[in-house]
Amino acid sequence: MTRVEMPSPNQDTRRGAPVDMLVLHYTGMATAAAALARLCDSAAKVSAHYTIDEDGTVYAHVPETRRAWHAGKSFWAGVTDVNARSIGIELVNPGHELGYRAFAPAQIAALKTLCRDILARHPIPAARVLGHSDVAPTRKIDPGELFPWAELADAGIGLWPAPQQGNLGAGALAHFGYDPGVPADKITTAFQRHFRPDAVNGVWDAQCAGLLAGLLAKMPPAAS
């Protein structure tokens, strides 16, 4: 894994919050160069801790001890300053508006290595390895339905559900961490993008209920 130091001025203190979330994004820009320039532009007021190019090169922007500005207005399990509690990783990909495509194997391999390193340094529960769309479902759709969440879970990074029987409604997504104030179709769509990417339609159904039951079964009792 090649690492390049490319500091961003867009950072501040964590305000004493523990690091217990990992949030994954795509850059959503036409080129890697454009994305890197924006993440390091003080006028843009946006950053991440790392960016991973499609060839697997890792660009380091903000020290993990500092707060990067990647999640924006967001929510997870009662936390409204997700930036203060998380490490953010951007993956170079043009995104849905500019030609969304599958993530490159070298990019995902580098991501796995980087995530393992991060998880070794910080007590981040598997249930708090998230996408931008999970923590900001009314604003964001990245990293999207082509992101290989199941592959990462197989590598010990994040959760992937084994479906169970259950009759949970979409409102139960709040027990996993989703914002209970988000409209049901928006929160369902975010859940599907992460955990049922082959059918993202915003409609809660029995399959969604079973997947959510499977996720909650993997969480510590106090968290579910």
N, C-alpha and C positions, 0 to 999 in steps of 0.2 A: 504494500500500500504506500504510494507516494504521497507525501504530505508537503504542502506549500504554505508558508506563513503569509497571510494577506490580511492584516489587521483592519478592522472596521472601527470608525470613531463612534458608531451608533451603539452605545452601551452605557450602563450605569450600575450602581450597586444592587445587590440582591435584597437588601433591606432585612437581612437576617433569616430569610425563608430557607427551609431545607430544599435541596434538589430532589424531587421525587416524581418527576415526569420527564418523558422523552417525547418530543413532538416532531413528526416528520412532515415535510412539505415537498412540493415541486416548485421550481423557479417560475414557470409560466411565462418565460421570455424566449425570444427567437433564438438566442445564442447563449452559450455559457459566458462569453465575454461581456455581453450586455447585463446578464444577471450579476456577475461578480462586480461589475462597475457600480451597479445600483446598490448592492449590499455594502459597498465601501464608500458611498457618497453621503456626506453629512447632510446634504439637503433632502435626501430621500427619507431619512429617519427610520430606516428599517435595516435589520441585520439578522444574522443567525450565528450560532457558534461555529458551524461548519457548512461547507457546500461540497458536494461530491459530483464531479463531472462524469460524463458517460464512459470515459476511459478508466475510471476508478481513482483519478487524482482527487485527493482530499485537500480542500482549502480551509485553513483555520483562521477565523475572523475575530472571535471574542473568547477570552479565557473562560473556562467552565465556572470559575469562581465569580464571574460577572454576569449581569443580566443583559441578554441580547433581546432585541426588539423584533420578534418574529411572529408572535401569536395574535397581537392586536387585542381587540375586544373579544374576550373568550371566557369560557366557564368549564370547569370540570370538578365534579364532586364537591361543590360548594366553594371552590377556589375561583376567584374572579381575576386575580393577577397571575395568569398562567406563566407569563414571562419570568416572574420572580421565582417560580418553583420548577422551571423546566430547562432542558437543553434542547435547542432547536437545530435540526439538520435539514438543509435544502438539497434536493436532488435535481440536477439539471435535466429539464424536460420542458418542451414548449407548452405543454398543458392543453386543455380542451379548446382554447380559442385559437391556438396557433399550430395545431397538428399533433395532438396528444398521441403518444406512442408507448410501446412497452419499454420498461426500464432495462437498460443494457446489463448483461450478465456481469461484466467487470465492475459496473457501478454497484450492483447489489452485493457482490462479493466484498467490495470495499466497505459498504454500509454494514454488513455483518461484522466485519473486523472492528470497525469503529464503535458500533453499538456494544459489542462484547467488552471493549475497553471501558466505555462509559459506565456500563452496568457493574463492572468490577470496582469502579471508583465511587459510585453513588447507589444508595439503597432504593432503587426504582422498582416498584412492583410490576409484574408482568401486565397487570390490568391498566397500568398507566403509561404504556407505550402506545401512543395515539397518533392519529392523523390530524392535520389542521382542520379538516372537515368535522372531526369529532368534537373539537373544543370550540368551533365557530360555525355551527351548521347552517346558520342563516346567511353567512357571508362567503364561505369557502367550500370548495369541492376537492381540494387536493389532499393527499397525493392521488386520489382517484381510484377507479375500479380496476385499473391495470396494475396497481401496485401489489406485489406478491406477499401479502400479509401472512398467508399460510406458510410460505417458505421461511419467512423470518421466525415464525413461531416454532417451526420444526428445528430451527437453529438455536432455540432457547431465548428468543427475543420477542416478547409480547405473548398474547393469548390467541388461540384459535379454538372455537367451540366444538365440542362433540355434542350434537343435538340430543336433547332429552324431551320427554313428554312434558307438556306444560300448557297452561291456558293464560299466560301472562299477556296483558295488554301493552300497548306502546308506552303507557304511563310508567310501567315498571322499568323503562330504560333509565330513569332517574336513580334506581338502585345500583346501576352499573357506574353511573357518573355523569350521564348526559344532563343537560340543562332542562329542568322540568318546565321552564317558562317558554320553551320553543314550541311552535305549532307541531302537532303530531306528524304531519306529512314531512316536514323538514327534518325532524329528529329521526324519523323512520328512514328517510333517504340517506342520512349520514350513517346510520347503523348499517344499512344495506351496502353502502359503498365499501365499508370496512369488512363486514362479516358475511355478506351475500352478494358479491360483486357481479354475479351472472344474471341478477334480476333486480335492478335498481329502479323501482317504480313508485316509491313513497307510500305503498299500501301495506299496512300491517296485516300479517296472515299467520297461519299456524306454523309455517316454517320459521318465520321470524321469532315467534314465541318459543319454539324449541331451541333455536340458536341462543337466544337470550338466557333461557334456563340453563343451557350448557355452560355459558360464560359465568353466570352467577354461582354455579356449582363449583367452579374453579377458584373462586375468590375466598379469602379468609372470612370466617363467620362475621366478624365485627364490621367488615367492609360491605357485606351484602345485606 
